[in-house]
Amino acid sequence: MPEPDQATPFRAPSIATRRGPDPKQDRAARTRLLVLTAAAELFAARGFRHTSVKEVADRVEMTKGAVYFHFPTKEALAVAVVEQHYARWPVLLTKVTAEGHGPLATAVRMLEGAAIAFRDDIVVQAGARLQIERPQIDAELPTPYVDWTRLLATLLRRAEAAGELHPGVCPQAAARSLVAAFFGTQHISDVLHERADIVERWAETAGLLFRAIRAQ
């Protein structure tokens, strides 16, 4: 299996090399993460419009000014949450790649891992809601679904070359269908059951779709 950055457009956040520990920077990073997590909890539960910076500040027992020091606007806070949502996926890809699966099984495992993240990770949940509410947010957010489609199309082209795909299956079309099915499943699970059943519902859907595209 190739290195993750050769297989996908996902990019992990870059980390600057430091000469040694900087207590002030470490403390600021911990505070920033605390604020971001609190904002994610509120955004996931209430949405962008009904969440205020004061509520975020109250949740972490800080002043509004202290929150604004790290995030100058509510929009900046929302963008940071969405960016952290997307930062989850290269980490997941690295983990799945290390398992040593073939390309088709890697696609299966990536979507299984994403389903678990949507069920358990508040930042993933908040990022998904903020993307739906993007018309309300006066800031540029990443375009959803595109990177997932590219990743799956890349994996399915490799699966085709390895003889893992059913003859006649178009990798690009199959990738689009998988993305539509996955995000449709997670949305329905969210609306009906707050994603408590997303892993089971996606397993049902994935079983049907991958059976249809896998070589017999």
N, C-alpha and C positions, 0 to 999 in steps of 0.2 A: 504494500500500500504506500503511495507517495506521501511525502510530508504534507501536513494540513494546509500550508499556504499554497501548495501546488494544486490542491483539490477543490478549493473553494474561494469565493470572494470574501468570506468572513475574515476580518482582521482583528486580532486581539489588541487591546490598548497598549501602546508602547510605554515602557518603563525606563525612565532616565537612570543611568548609572551614577551612583553617588560614591564619594570617597569614604564615607562612613556614616553612621547613624546621626540624624539631626533631630533631637527631641522635639523642637518646635514644629518642624515639618510633619513628624510622625503624629504629634498631637493634633495638628490641623487636619491631617488626613483622617484621623479617627473621628474628629468632630464632623467633618464633611460627610463621612459615611453614615454617621448617626442621623444627621439631618436628612440625608437622601433617603434612608430607610424609612424614617418617619413620614416623609412626604409620599413615598411609594405606598405606604399603608393607607394614607388618607386619599390619595388619588385613586387607588384601587377600589376603595369603599364608596367614595363620594363623587369622584370625577374631578376634572380640572376646575370647572366653573364654581363648584360648591366647596372647594378647598381654599383656605386663605393662608397666607404666610404666617399670620398670627397663630392659627391652629397648629401649624407645623412647629412654630417656636414653642408654644405651650406644651406640645407633646414631648419635646426634648428638654423642657425646662430651661429655655434660653429666651433672650429678648429677640424681638424682630430684627433689631440692628445686628445682632450676632449672626442671625440666619442670612441677612442681606450681605454680610461680609463675605460669606462663602458663595452665595447665589444672589446676584444683584436684583433679580426680578423673579416673579412666580414662573414666568415663561422659561427662564434659565434653569430653574429647578425642574420643570417638566422635561426640558430637553435632556438634562443630566440623567433623569430616570430612564428615559427612552434609550439613551446611549448605553446605559448599564444593562438594559434589557438585551440589546444587541450584542453586548460584550459577553453575554452568557454562551452564545453559540460557538465561537471559536474554541472556548474552553471545553465544551461538550465534544466538539469534533476531535480535539486532541485526545481526549479520554477514549472515545470510540475507536479512533485510528490505532491507538496503542493496543487494542484488543486483537488486532490482526485479522479482521474479517475480510472477505472479498467485497467487491464494490456494491453488490446488491444487498448483502447483509449489513453493510455499513449504512446504507440508506435506511434500512429497516430500524437499525439501532439508533440512528440519529433521531428519527421521528418518535420512537419510543421514549428516548431521553427528553425530547421536547415536551411530550405529553406529561411526563413527570414534573418537569419544570413549571409548566402552566398550572399544574395542580398544587405544587408546594412552594414555589418561589414568588414572594410578594412583588419583587421588582419586575419579574416577567409578567405577572398579572397586571401591574400598574402600567407598564409600558404598552401592553396590548390595549388597555382602555384608553390611554392617551392617544394612541394612533387612531382609534375610532373617533375620538373627539378632536382630531387635528384641525377641523375648521374653526374651532373655538380658541385655538392657541396661536397667538401672533408670533410665531417663530418657525423656522424651518426644521422639519423633522425628517429622518431618513424615510425613503420610500419603502413601504412594507412589501413583503412577499418576493421581491426581486432576487435577493441574495439566496433565499431558500430555493427558488426555482433554478437558479444557476447551479447551486451545489448539487441538487438532485439530478439535474440534466447531465452534469459532469460524471457523477457516479453511474448513472444509467448508461451513458455512452461507453464507459469502461465495462459495465456489466454486459453490454451488447458485444463488445470485442472479446470478452471472455466466454461467450456462449451462454450467458446466464439469462438472457431475455428471450421471450417467446418470439419466433420469427414474425416480422411485420410490425412489431411494437416500435413506435417512434419515441426515442428517449426524451426529446423536448416536450412532446405532447403528454407523455406519461408523467413527466416532472410537473407540468402545469396541473394535471389532474390530481396528483398526490398533494400538491400544495393547497389546491382548492378544497380537497376532501379533508385534509388535516385542519386547516383553519376554520372551515365550516363546522367540523366536529367540535373543535374547542369552543367556538362561539355558542353553539347550541347547548353544550354541556354547561357553559357559564350561565346562560340565560335560565336554563331549567334547574340546574343543580349546583350552581356556584363552582363548577368544575370538579366536584367531588367524584364524579364517575368518568372523568375524561380518559383515564388510562384504559378502563374497560371498554368504553365506547370506541376509542381509537383502535384498540386491538381487534374489535369486530370489523371495523372498516378496513384496516390494513390487511387483515386476513383475506378479504375479498379482492382488494386491489392488487396486492402482490401476487396472489394466486393467478390473477388474470394476465399479469405481465411476465411472470417467471417461466423460463423454459421448462417444458414438460419432461 
